[in-house]
């Protein structure tokens, strides 16, 4: 019963908020939306305790029969939930971190005229995400998958009065639809090949039906990877995520940092037996992760919007998760998913507090001196950045090291990917220090009177996330026994690998200390020149704009499509159809004119017809 109700608490709240709207006062609307997610978080904790003491590997419940498909016999599709070790971790992240972000959002969006609609959309997102991670079949999973995409669209464009927000929402919707289409084709092919939609059965049947390296499983895994790449903002379908920062900060924290963007990671982990049978695709997963890790890290170095820095950082960290999955280190990838949700939510929400205090200023070149002006927020931001850099003792250190340790000896990854992860860690240290120096140190470059930020809801959410960011690794549960197979084999890696992995972030810190000395000391001339370079110098501008990938898509895809649309503005296909309609109309007019009611006309027409028939017969 507890499992059956898990997604329904926020669903009921969302329906109530959408129905009653502004008739509910702010306090009641806040309590309704926040406590509904808290109820899901408490239910998840109860289910996790039950899962730990029972012998079965999962708790399952079927709510009702949905419909049936017919392939190799009748295949029922039920609305049914499956709560196992993997979905337990995901539910804990979605409902636990989601509760803290909802609490923060209730205060952050208090003065918005459409507060009720915003909280309803946030609740609906939690519903869709819980359905996605609890679904016991692929159809229900896809329903949740599309649900989170819809909620992302609604929340990115929540402030629809701005053209920028509308364009960002539309871009996110279109780009992720490309991946979703790939995923849908893969699911159809999977059902056609195996005749089942139940996720557990699909994993078992895949091992029984295919051999490692079969052509069919290769293409199915590749198509499913397309869906994961789109939803998790990995190359080449990553361009929507930085623009999605146009939405309210709680949206960025919940959807585009902690939960929705990890859906692709969850999909690959959930269907791990299918991917294990396609080692070439596993290598592609690792390759995509490594490239995204490096390119997004470089792009983060040249951003001046604090939220876009964190957005590129999110893409980079999900690249680490993809690297783990590509290496077959499933447990390490999910571990980093969990810890990343803690410290990245903390970073986004703390950034939101700073933006709030500075009257919605997001340009880091116009900040500075926050340690003096906003000491609490600066300390919290520092904690988040320390975890992002993965300094020893933090949750980010343990999860990132768990990934790096698996790469060198993996048959689907190897030394090249290990070095990519090390370089990525070095870049992470640099852009994190750059952000810290520009925001927290030096002198204030924005002298506006600060808005008060330490609302009680802010305090509870931020301090809890800060604690989880530091000690989140204590909650690590090794999921390796849950996965039926691990690609990575335990070997005796050279000791120097671990030394380099631990030392690299410190090298990045040392490099940043000297390279960004002007930022650290508050040198206004150097800071001003750096900001000017981003607007004027070609290389800086190229990196600032995401290494030109958006421009490439504009030239190769968007511009040709627009020109084709302009050429076809009168719609050639529709014109051909209308031409047929014109001929039909002409034929009707001719025959209608022949029916004039004149007897002599009818007699003449009869005679002419008789002559023509006779001539035709004689010829």
C-alpha positions as a printed NumPy array, in Angstrom:
array([[  0.   ,   0.   ,   0.   ],
       [  2.864,   2.393,   0.81 ],
       [  4.477,   1.755,  -2.585],
       [  1.163,   2.191,  -4.412],
       [  0.662,   5.655,  -2.915],
       [  4.249,   6.871,  -3.332],
       [  3.676,   9.014,  -6.495],
       [  0.099,   9.959,  -5.617],
       [  0.839,  12.398,  -2.773],
       [  2.38 ,  15.047,  -5.074],
       [ -0.211,  14.223,  -7.763],
       [ -3.089,  15.07 ,  -5.419],
       [ -1.282,  18.255,  -4.387],
       [ -0.746,  19.292,  -8.012],
       [ -4.397,  18.713,  -8.884],
       [ -5.531,  20.729,  -5.854],
       [ -3.196,  23.613,  -6.678],
       [ -4.296,  23.711, -10.314],
       [ -7.971,  23.52 ,  -9.336],
       [ -8.038,  26.022,  -6.489],
       [ -5.317,  28.304,  -7.848],
       [ -5.06 ,  31.734,  -6.27 ],
       [ -7.954,  31.025,  -3.945],
       [ -5.432,  29.286,  -1.704],
       [ -3.269,  31.63 ,   0.401],
       [  0.491,  31.31 ,   0.035],
       [  0.96 ,  29.466,   3.33 ],
       [ -1.621,  26.757,   2.584],
       [ -0.369,  26.314,  -0.971],
       [  3.199,  25.991,   0.313],
       [  2.261,  23.474,   3.011],
       [  0.254,  21.412,   0.534],
       [  2.98 ,  21.241,  -2.115],
       [  5.945,  20.763,   0.232],
       [  4.359,  18.215,   2.582],
       [  3.197,  16.095,  -0.359],
       [  6.829,  15.606,  -1.418],
       [  7.802,  15.049,   2.225],
       [  5.184,  12.278,   2.385],
       [  6.833,  10.622,  -0.632],
       [ 10.248,  10.958,   1.02 ],
       [  8.997,   9.371,   4.272],
       [  7.327,   6.567,   2.295],
       [ 10.612,   5.954,   0.475],
       [ 12.463,   5.687,   3.798],
       [  9.911,   3.169,   5.102],
       [ 10.152,   1.101,   1.921],
       [ 13.955,   1.135,   2.084],
       [ 13.835,  -0.211,   5.645],
       [ 11.416,  -2.947,   4.55 ],
       [ 13.631,  -3.799,   1.577],
       [ 16.658,  -4.122,   3.848],
       [ 15.056,  -6.709,   6.171],
       [ 13.213,  -8.88 ,   3.652],
       [ 14.772, -11.686,   1.663],
       [ 13.215, -10.793,  -1.673],
       [ 15.156,  -8.438,  -3.89 ],
       [ 12.232,  -6.116,  -4.573],
       [  8.851,  -4.885,  -3.371],
       [  6.241,  -4.972,  -6.122],
       [  2.668,  -3.81 ,  -6.487],
       [  0.194,  -3.826,  -9.389],
       [ -2.373,  -1.041,  -9.317],
       [ -4.492,  -1.926, -12.348],
       [ -4.373,  -3.46 , -15.811],
       [ -3.739,  -0.772, -18.415],
       [ -3.978,  -2.461, -21.846],
       [ -2.608,  -5.415, -23.811],
       [ -0.267,  -5.7  , -26.779],
       [ -0.194,  -8.575, -29.201],
       [  3.089,  -9.852, -30.54 ],
       [  4.036, -13.403, -29.733],
       [  0.774, -13.795, -27.869],
       [ -0.952, -11.347, -25.555],
       [  1.355,  -9.134, -23.514],
       [ -0.426,  -7.263, -20.688],
       [  0.776,  -3.801, -19.758],
       [ -0.02 ,  -2.931, -16.149],
       [  0.341,   0.157, -14.044],
       [  2.721,  -1.562, -11.65 ],
       [  5.635,  -0.403,  -9.51 ],
       [  8.879,  -2.18 ,  -8.682],
       [ 10.948,  -1.01 ,  -5.707],
       [ 14.415,  -2.57 ,  -5.704],
       [ 17.909,  -1.399,  -4.774],
       [ 18.333,   0.8  ,  -7.848],
       [ 14.899,   2.42 ,  -7.7  ],
       [ 15.36 ,   2.898,  -3.931],
       [ 18.409,   5.09 ,  -4.525],
       [ 16.624,   7.034,  -7.245],
       [ 13.465,   7.532,  -5.168],
       [ 15.554,   8.726,  -2.234],
       [ 17.245,  11.316,  -4.438],
       [ 14.037,  12.414,  -6.192],
       [ 11.872,  12.695,  -3.086],
       [ 14.572,  13.645,  -0.54 ],
       [ 16.407,  16.301,  -2.538],
       [ 13.09 ,  17.211,  -4.18 ],
       [ 11.584,  17.972,  -0.757],
       [ 14.438,  20.328,   0.162],
       [ 14.206,  22.133,  -3.182],
       [ 10.411,  22.443,  -2.826],
       [ 10.94 ,  23.938,   0.637],
       [ 13.408,  26.453,  -0.797],
       [ 11.133,  27.203,  -3.775],
       [  8.173,  27.983,  -1.507],
       [ 10.092,  30.972,  -0.13 ],
       [ 11.983,  31.855,  -3.32 ],
       [  8.826,  32.138,  -5.464],
       [  6.574,  33.595,  -2.745],
       [  6.026,  36.941,  -4.44 ],
       [  5.358,  35.497,  -7.904],
       [  1.808,  36.063,  -9.14 ],
       [  1.633,  32.494, -10.446],
       [  3.12 ,  30.803,  -7.396],
       [  0.37 ,  28.156,  -7.284],
       [  0.938,  27.144, -10.895],
       [  4.687,  26.944, -10.331],
       [  4.386,  24.642,  -7.319],
       [  1.821,  22.51 ,  -9.156],
       [  4.274,  22.009, -12.04 ],
       [  7.036,  21.15 ,  -9.556],
       [  4.761,  18.553,  -7.94 ],
       [  3.864,  17.111, -11.341],
       [  7.543,  16.749, -12.126],
       [  8.063,  14.717,  -8.936],
       [  5.118,  12.497,  -9.967],
       [  6.555,  11.886, -13.431],
       [ 10.053,  11.208, -12.092],
       [  8.779,   8.728,  -9.495],
       [  6.757,   6.903, -12.158],
       [  9.878,   6.742, -14.337],
       [ 12.081,   5.169, -11.672],
       [  9.402,   2.88 , -10.186],
       [  7.918,   1.529, -13.438],
       [  8.138,  -2.224, -13.79 ],
       [  7.587,  -2.086, -17.563],
       [  8.995,  -0.033, -20.398],
       [  5.69 ,   1.567, -21.424],
       [  5.122,   3.03 , -17.966],
       [  8.772,   4.079, -17.845],
       [  8.318,   5.9  , -21.155],
       [  5.215,   7.626, -19.804],
       [  7.265,   9.006, -16.915],
       [ 10.083,   9.807, -19.349],
       [  7.814,  11.994, -21.469],
       [  6.176,  13.423, -18.347],
       [  9.452,  14.839, -17.021],
       [ 10.147,  16.277, -20.472],
       [  6.776,  18.04 , -20.473],
       [  7.29 ,  19.412, -16.951],
       [ 10.763,  20.6  , -17.915],
       [  9.25 ,  22.492, -20.859],
       [  6.582,  24.078, -18.649],
       [  9.042,  25.115, -15.946],
       [ 11.792,  26.448, -18.222],
       [  9.217,  28.646, -19.91 ],
       [  7.376,  29.473, -16.681],
       [  8.165,  33.177, -17.086],
       [  6.768,  33.077, -20.61 ],
       [  6.566,  36.867, -20.866],
       [ 10.265,  36.758, -21.84 ],
       [ 11.052,  35.648, -25.404],
       [ 14.354,  34.207, -24.167],
       [ 12.556,  31.847, -21.782],
       [ 10.078,  30.726, -24.436],
       [ 12.904,  30.058, -26.9  ],
       [ 14.837,  28.076, -24.266],
       [ 11.768,  25.965, -23.412],
       [ 11.081,  25.279, -27.08 ],
       [ 14.72 ,  24.358, -27.695],
       [ 14.765,  21.939, -24.769],
       [ 11.539,  20.322, -25.952],
       [ 12.697,  19.877, -29.563],
       [ 16.232,  18.656, -28.816],
       [ 15.11 ,  16.12 , -26.209],
       [ 12.381,  14.907, -28.597],
       [ 15.15 ,  13.764, -30.953],
       [ 16.527,  11.501, -28.253],
       [ 13.044,  10.398, -27.197],
       [ 12.243,   9.342, -30.762],
       [ 15.415,   7.262, -30.867],
       [ 14.457,   5.662, -27.558],
       [ 10.9  ,   4.899, -28.762],
       [ 12.241,   3.119, -31.859],
       [ 14.599,   1.126, -29.652],
       [ 11.734,   0.096, -27.353],
       [  9.594,  -1.011, -30.315],
       [ 12.502,  -3.065, -31.637],
       [ 13.144,  -4.52 , -28.199],
       [  9.509,  -5.622, -27.859],
       [  9.465,  -7.039, -31.382],
       [ 12.609,  -9.083, -30.657],
       [ 11.872, -10.302, -27.135],
       [  8.069, -10.148, -26.943],
       [  8.095,  -8.622, -23.454],
       [  7.876,  -5.182, -21.9  ],
       [  8.539,  -6.095, -18.273],
       [ 11.964,  -4.694, -17.426],
       [ 13.106,  -7.683, -15.381],
       [ 11.974, -10.07 , -18.104],
       [ 13.655,  -7.995, -20.802],
       [ 16.998,  -8.215, -18.998],
       [ 16.653, -11.975, -18.578],
       [ 15.415, -12.627, -22.118],
       [ 18.192, -10.515, -23.585],
       [ 20.828, -12.793, -22.048],
       [ 18.948, -15.898, -23.201],
       [ 18.218, -14.654, -26.733],
       [ 21.356, -12.838, -27.876],
       [ 25.053, -13.514, -27.878],
       [ 27.54 , -10.799, -26.991],
       [ 28.073,  -8.587, -30.021],
       [ 24.911,  -9.587, -31.935],
       [ 23.924,  -7.017, -34.546],
       [ 20.345,  -6.663, -33.23 ],
       [ 21.311,  -5.917, -29.643],
       [ 23.951,  -3.467, -30.896],
       [ 21.381,  -1.333, -32.715],
       [ 18.812,  -1.581, -29.922],
       [ 21.376,  -0.469, -27.329],
       [ 22.513,   2.364, -29.613],
       [ 18.941,   3.609, -30.053],
       [ 18.337,   3.489, -26.303],
       [ 21.583,   5.397, -25.82 ],
       [ 20.137,   8.113, -28.076],
       [ 17.325,   8.617, -25.563],
       [ 19.752,   8.705, -22.654],
       [ 21.994,  11.234, -24.408],
       [ 19.07 ,  13.58 , -25.077],
       [ 17.624,  13.518, -21.574],
       [ 20.983,  13.673, -19.782],
       [ 22.331,  16.506, -21.979],
       [ 25.33 ,  14.657, -23.364],
       [ 27.031,  15.207, -26.692],
       [ 25.66 ,  15.754, -29.284],
       [ 22.212,  16.555, -27.772],
       [ 23.478,  18.722, -24.932],
       [ 22.904,  22.233, -26.251],
       [ 19.523,  22.689, -24.558],
       [ 20.785,  22.543, -20.969],
       [ 22.731,  25.85 , -20.698],
       [ 19.792,  27.727, -22.232],
       [ 17.429,  26.014, -19.769],
       [ 18.975,  28.16 , -17.037],
       [ 16.48 ,  30.837, -18.126],
       [ 13.962,  29.168, -15.807],
       [ 13.657,  29.945, -12.076],
       [ 16.613,  28.793,  -9.956],
       [ 14.661,  26.064,  -8.058],
       [ 13.851,  24.543, -11.46 ],
       [ 17.531,  24.508, -12.363],
       [ 18.333,  22.792,  -9.068],
       [ 15.584,  20.169,  -9.185],
       [ 15.269,  19.278, -12.852],
       [ 18.489,  20.317, -14.528],
       [ 20.989,  19.333, -11.833],
       [ 19.703,  16.725,  -9.393],
       [ 17.049,  14.569, -11.04 ],
       [ 15.793,  14.743, -14.642],
       [ 19.208,  14.965, -16.27 ],
       [ 20.164,  11.728, -14.51 ],
       [ 17.255,   9.861, -16.151],
       [ 19.519,   8.765, -18.994],
       [ 22.015,   7.344, -16.515],
       [ 19.177,   5.473, -14.804],
       [ 17.904,   4.068, -18.126],
       [ 21.273,   2.554, -19.033],
       [ 21.744,   1.164, -15.524],
       [ 18.217,  -0.279, -15.486],
       [ 18.741,  -2.081, -18.826],
       [ 22.336,  -2.992, -18.022],
       [ 22.023,  -6.584, -19.29 ],
       [ 21.083,  -5.302, -22.748],
       [ 24.091,  -2.975, -22.825],
       [ 26.48 ,  -5.638, -21.528],
       [ 25.67 ,  -7.682, -24.644],
       [ 26.792,  -4.729, -26.815],
       [ 30.36 ,  -3.936, -25.684],
       [ 30.855,  -1.626, -28.685],
       [ 27.966,   0.507, -27.448],
       [ 29.453,   0.451, -23.948],
       [ 32.625,   1.941, -25.413],
       [ 30.523,   4.57 , -27.214],
       [ 28.854,   5.398, -23.878],
       [ 32.286,   5.897, -22.317],
       [ 33.425,   7.958, -25.31 ],
       [ 30.384,  10.25 , -25.118],
       [ 30.913,  10.654, -21.378],
       [ 34.601,  11.518, -21.809],
       [ 33.991,  14.051, -24.594],
       [ 31.144,  15.724, -22.706],
       [ 33.231,  15.787, -19.539],
       [ 36.073,  17.624, -21.266],
       [ 34.178,  19.941, -23.633],
       [ 31.628,  21.027, -21.015],
       [ 34.443,  21.651, -18.535],
       [ 36.246,  23.878, -21.032],
       [ 33.036,  25.774, -21.794],
       [ 32.453,  26.328, -18.056],
       [ 35.794,  28.145, -17.868],
       [ 34.487,  30.912, -20.14 ],
       [ 31.004,  31.576, -18.744],
       [ 30.121,  34.718, -16.825],
       [ 26.548,  33.742, -15.833],
       [ 26.82 ,  31.857, -12.54 ],
       [ 23.972,  29.512, -13.446],
       [ 25.494,  28.675, -16.839],
       [ 28.795,  27.81 , -15.131],
       [ 26.894,  25.329, -12.976],
       [ 24.933,  24.058, -15.989],
       [ 28.099,  23.168, -17.902],
       [ 29.455,  21.682, -14.683],
       [ 26.37 ,  19.457, -14.501],
       [ 26.93 ,  18.224, -18.05 ],
       [ 30.554,  17.504, -17.156],
       [ 29.676,  15.558, -14.003],
       [ 27.057,  13.485, -15.826],
       [ 29.891,  12.744, -18.251],
       [ 31.636,  11.065, -15.306],
       [ 28.526,   8.959, -14.707],
       [ 28.441,   7.962, -18.373],
       [ 32.12 ,   7.062, -18.155],
       [ 31.319,   4.744, -15.251],
       [ 28.452,   3.099, -17.132],
       [ 30.598,   2.677, -20.232],
       [ 33.244,   0.966, -18.117],
       [ 30.643,  -1.336, -16.568],
       [ 31.098,   0.281, -13.14 ],
       [ 27.352,   0.509, -12.56 ],
       [ 27.508,   0.893,  -8.794],
       [ 30.094,   3.684,  -8.949],
       [ 28.028,   5.566, -11.532],
       [ 24.885,   5.47 ,  -9.383],
       [ 26.942,   6.451,  -6.325],
       [ 28.157,   9.579,  -8.106],
       [ 24.598,  10.268,  -9.254],
       [ 23.532,  10.405,  -5.61 ],
       [ 26.392,  12.545,  -4.278],
       [ 26.21 ,  14.882,  -7.268],
       [ 22.533,  15.514,  -6.526],
       [ 23.501,  16.71 ,  -3.034],
       [ 26.282,  19.148,  -3.844],
       [ 24.926,  20.393,  -7.174],
       [ 21.523,  21.171,  -5.626],
       [ 23.422,  23.021,  -2.892],
       [ 25.393,  25.   ,  -5.479],
       [ 22.341,  25.991,  -7.487],
       [ 20.277,  26.997,  -4.476],
       [ 23.155,  28.949,  -2.925],
       [ 23.701,  30.668,  -6.267],
       [ 19.987,  31.476,  -6.235],
       [ 20.331,  33.076,  -2.809],
       [ 23.236,  35.225,  -4.021],
       [ 21.293,  36.196,  -7.143],
       [ 18.327,  37.088,  -4.932],
       [ 20.473,  39.224,  -2.632],
       [ 21.989,  41.105,  -5.579],
       [ 18.59 ,  41.923,  -7.079],
       [ 18.776,  39.16 ,  -9.725],
       [ 22.334,  39.87 , -10.842],
       [ 23.854,  36.689, -12.366],
       [ 27.081,  38.027, -13.887],
       [ 30.01 ,  36.815, -11.759],
       [ 32.142,  39.771, -12.96 ],
       [ 29.698,  42.051, -11.133],
       [ 29.873,  40.182,  -7.842],
       [ 32.958,  39.851,  -5.619],
       [ 33.516,  40.277,  -1.913],
       [ 30.668,  37.961,  -0.949],
       [ 32.611,  36.574,   2.003],
       [ 32.221,  39.962,   3.651],
       [ 28.739,  40.804,   2.413],
       [ 27.106,  37.331,   2.475],
       [ 29.323,  35.156,   4.706],
       [ 26.826,  32.313,   5.222],
       [ 26.039,  31.947,   1.518],
       [ 29.753,  32.142,   0.683],
       [ 30.571,  29.33 ,   3.113],
       [ 27.8  ,  27.188,   1.661],
       [ 28.994,  27.909,  -1.88 ],
       [ 32.517,  26.961,  -0.821],
       [ 31.289,  23.636,   0.588],
       [ 29.541,  22.849,  -2.682],
       [ 32.623,  23.751,  -4.739],
       [ 34.916,  21.695,  -2.505],
       [ 32.682,  18.675,  -3.08 ],
       [ 32.581,  19.393,  -6.818],
       [ 36.376,  19.556,  -6.939],
       [ 36.339,  16.233,  -5.008],
       [ 38.808,  17.088,  -2.268],
       [ 39.491,  14.156,   0.089],
       [ 36.86 ,  13.575,   2.756],
       [ 33.933,  14.981,   0.792],
       [ 31.177,  12.91 ,  -0.779],
       [ 32.302,  13.995,  -4.251],
       [ 35.777,  12.602,  -3.569],
       [ 34.58 ,   9.086,  -2.748],
       [ 32.15 ,   8.797,  -5.662],
       [ 34.495,  10.289,  -8.265],
       [ 37.406,   8.152,  -7.093],
       [ 35.172,   5.078,  -7.283],
       [ 34.638,   5.847, -10.982],
       [ 38.25 ,   6.665, -11.82 ],
       [ 39.442,   3.493, -10.089],
       [ 37.373,   1.351, -12.478],
       [ 38.431,   2.901, -15.775],
       [ 42.023,   1.775, -16.348],
       [ 41.375,  -1.969, -16.414],
       [ 37.934,  -1.961, -17.991],
       [ 37.767,  -3.77 , -21.359],
       [ 35.222,  -1.26 , -22.621],
       [ 37.104,   1.807, -21.361],
       [ 40.824,   1.683, -20.658],
       [ 43.782,   4.037, -20.087],
       [ 42.65 ,   6.695, -22.588],
       [ 39.398,   7.189, -20.702],
       [ 41.246,   7.17 , -17.388],
       [ 43.382,  10.068, -18.582],
       [ 40.251,  11.864, -19.823],
       [ 38.785,  11.582, -16.322],
       [ 42.004,  12.94 , -14.784],
       [ 42.12 ,  15.911, -17.177],
       [ 38.44 ,  16.493, -16.433],
       [ 39.2  ,  16.607, -12.704],
       [ 41.936,  19.171, -13.375],
       [ 39.57 ,  21.381, -15.428],
       [ 36.885,  21.051, -12.736],
       [ 39.295,  22.437, -10.15 ],
       [ 40.136,  25.399, -12.374],
       [ 36.601,  26.538, -13.21 ],
       [ 35.495,  25.967,  -9.602],
       [ 38.335,  28.152,  -8.292],
       [ 37.581,  30.805, -10.918],
       [ 33.972,  30.909,  -9.737],
       [ 35.027,  31.043,  -6.085],
       [ 37.567,  33.838,  -6.597],
       [ 35.22 ,  36.011,  -8.675],
       [ 32.183,  35.592,  -6.418],
       [ 33.558,  35.295,  -2.902],
       [ 36.943,  37.03 ,  -2.762],
       [ 38.237,  40.482,  -3.626],
       [ 36.175,  43.617,  -3.302],
       [ 32.508,  44.066,  -4.055],
       [ 31.862,  45.103,  -7.66 ],
       [ 28.142,  45.483,  -7.04 ],
       [ 27.247,  48.004,  -4.377],
       [ 23.459,  47.603,  -4.361],
       [ 21.744,  47.185,  -1.016],
       [ 21.419,  43.459,  -0.385],
       [ 18.061,  41.763,  -0.11 ],
       [ 17.699,  39.553,   3.024],
       [ 18.189,  35.923,   1.99 ],
       [ 18.166,  33.77 ,   5.106],
       [ 14.488,  32.849,   5.16 ],
       [ 13.897,  29.888,   7.474],
       [ 13.079,  27.704,   4.457],
       [ 16.378,  28.72 ,   2.863],
       [ 18.262,  27.81 ,   6.034],
       [ 16.732,  24.355,   6.407],
       [ 17.223,  23.459,   2.742],
       [ 20.747,  24.817,   2.348],
       [ 22.176,  23.573,   5.646],
       [ 20.73 ,  20.093,   5.113],
       [ 22.16 ,  19.908,   1.595],
       [ 25.519,  21.159,   2.881],
       [ 25.605,  18.381,   5.472],
       [ 24.631,  15.766,   2.861],
       [ 27.296,  17.093,   0.512],
       [ 29.968,  16.546,   3.151],
       [ 28.809,  13.213,   4.588],
       [ 26.673,  11.88 ,   1.741],
       [ 29.179,   9.095,   1.087],
       [ 28.153,   7.547,   4.42 ],
       [ 24.895,   6.522,   2.772],
       [ 26.673,   4.604,   0.031],
       [ 25.208,   1.187,  -0.552],
       [ 27.209,  -1.059,  -2.881],
       [ 24.769,  -2.023,  -5.625],
       [ 27.225,  -4.382,  -7.309],
       [ 25.391,  -7.544,  -6.093],
       [ 22.13 ,  -6.177,  -7.544],
       [ 23.548,  -5.977, -11.058],
       [ 23.62 ,  -9.401, -12.642],
       [ 27.031,  -8.816, -14.151],
       [ 29.923,  -6.421, -13.928],
       [ 32.152,  -5.809, -16.918],
       [ 34.97 ,  -4.467, -14.808],
       [ 37.254,  -7.137, -13.366],
       [ 39.287,  -6.608, -10.235],
       [ 42.947,  -6.225, -11.155],
       [ 46.075,  -4.925,  -9.536],
       [ 46.281,  -1.455, -11.029],
       [ 49.58 ,   0.431, -10.642],
       [ 49.673,   2.338,  -7.374],
       [ 50.581,   5.594,  -9.107],
       [ 47.118,   5.711, -10.72 ],
       [ 45.463,   6.358,  -7.368],
       [ 48.12 ,   8.871,  -6.342],
       [ 47.611,  10.918,  -9.515],
       [ 43.825,  10.76 ,  -9.126],
       [ 44.033,  12.148,  -5.588],
       [ 46.705,  14.765,  -6.333],
       [ 45.158,  16.158,  -9.563],
       [ 42.517,  18.399,  -7.874],
       [ 45.261,  19.93 ,  -5.716],
       [ 47.348,  20.64 ,  -8.826],
       [ 44.312,  22.399, -10.266],
       [ 43.93 ,  24.434,  -7.068],
       [ 47.602,  25.422,  -7.101],
       [ 47.462,  26.387, -10.776],
       [ 44.336,  28.482, -10.199],
       [ 45.86 ,  30.201,  -7.174],
       [ 48.57 ,  31.714,  -9.361],
       [ 46.778,  31.993, -12.72 ],
       [ 43.745,  33.743, -11.226],
       [ 45.775,  35.805,  -8.781],
       [ 44.109,  38.977, -10.057],
       [ 40.668,  37.493,  -9.446],
       [ 41.749,  36.337,  -6.004],
       [ 43.122,  39.728,  -5.023],
       [ 40.216,  41.652,  -6.511],
       [ 42.216,  43.329,  -9.292],
       [ 39.423,  45.264, -10.997],
       [ 41.476,  45.914, -14.122],
       [ 42.253,  42.228, -14.75 ],
       [ 38.668,  41.214, -13.961],
       [ 37.31 ,  43.872, -16.294],
       [ 39.722,  42.832, -19.051],
       [ 38.734,  39.174, -18.662],
       [ 35.072,  40.087, -19.023],
       [ 35.894,  42.238, -22.053],
       [ 37.753,  39.324, -23.669],
       [ 34.613,  37.195, -23.474],
       [ 32.778,  39.784, -25.552],
       [ 35.483,  40.662, -28.058],
       [ 38.158,  38.002, -28.592],
       [ 37.288,  35.222, -31.018],
       [ 38.706,  32.33 , -28.966],
       [ 37.027,  33.472, -25.75 ],
       [ 33.742,  33.969, -27.57 ],
       [ 34.05 ,  30.559, -29.247],
       [ 34.435,  28.808, -25.876],
       [ 31.812,  31.   , -24.213],
       [ 29.288,  29.9  , -26.834],
       [ 29.801,  26.214, -26.087],
       [ 32.685,  25.603, -28.515],
       [ 30.594,  26.507, -31.53 ],
       [ 28.303,  23.48 , -31.455],
       [ 25.156,  25.593, -31.368],
       [ 26.484,  27.567, -34.334],
       [ 27.27 ,  24.324, -36.177],
       [ 23.701,  23.105, -35.695],
       [ 22.412,  26.491, -36.804],
       [ 24.371,  26.278, -40.067],
       [ 23.828,  22.593, -40.82 ],
       [ 20.262,  22.072, -39.62 ],
       [ 18.289,  25.143, -38.599],
       [ 19.156,  27.545, -41.461],
       [ 18.587,  24.968, -44.272],
       [ 15.261,  24.007, -42.691],
       [ 14.145,  27.635, -42.483],
       [ 15.118,  28.269, -46.114],
       [ 13.334,  25.119, -47.229],
       [ 10.269,  26.291, -45.307],
       [ 10.449,  29.673, -47.026],
       [ 10.684,  28.026, -50.457],
       [  7.795,  25.803, -49.553],
       [  5.728,  28.484, -47.844],
       [  2.839,  27.786, -50.238],
       [  3.161,  24.076, -49.437],
       [  3.88 ,  22.074, -52.608],
       [  2.241,  18.918, -51.28 ],
       [ -0.881,  20.805, -50.286],
       [ -0.864,  22.483, -53.704],
       [ -0.87 ,  19.095, -55.444],
       [ -3.799,  17.956, -53.331],
       [ -5.668,  21.165, -54.067],
       [ -4.982,  20.68 , -57.806],
       [ -6.859,  17.401, -57.633],
       [ -9.656,  19.204, -55.851],
       [ -9.7  ,  21.823, -58.657],
       [-10.046,  19.126, -61.341],
       [-12.91 ,  17.572, -59.398],
       [-14.601,  20.949, -59.106],
       [-14.126,  21.579, -62.862],
       [-15.607,  18.161, -63.711],
       [-18.562,  18.928, -61.448],
       [-19.138,  22.325, -63.145],
       [-19.087,  20.772, -66.632],
       [-21.642,  18.133, -65.761],
       [-23.758,  20.611, -63.831],
       [-23.919,  22.952, -66.835],
       [-25.12 ,  20.063, -69.028],
       [-28.185,  19.654, -66.853],
       [-30.032,  22.785, -68.07 ],
       [-33.571,  21.392, -68.456],
       [-33.818,  22.073, -72.247],
       [-35.371,  19.167, -74.231],
       [-33.585,  20.026, -77.501],
       [-30.221,  20.029, -75.644],
       [-30.92 ,  16.567, -74.211],
       [-32.001,  15.216, -77.674],
       [-28.863,  16.614, -79.319],
       [-26.631,  15.192, -76.569],
       [-28.349,  11.798, -76.941],
       [-27.801,  11.817, -80.711],
       [-24.156,  12.872, -80.342],
       [-23.565,  10.117, -77.793],
       [-25.177,   7.53 , -80.051],
       [-22.991,   8.597, -82.986],
       [-19.816,   8.429, -80.882],
       [-20.69 ,   4.97 , -79.519],
       [-21.459,   3.671, -83.019],
       [-18.224,   5.096, -84.424],
       [-16.276,   3.557, -81.592],
       [-17.903,   0.169, -82.153],
       [-17.261,   0.266, -85.917],
       [-13.621,   1.26 , -85.418]])
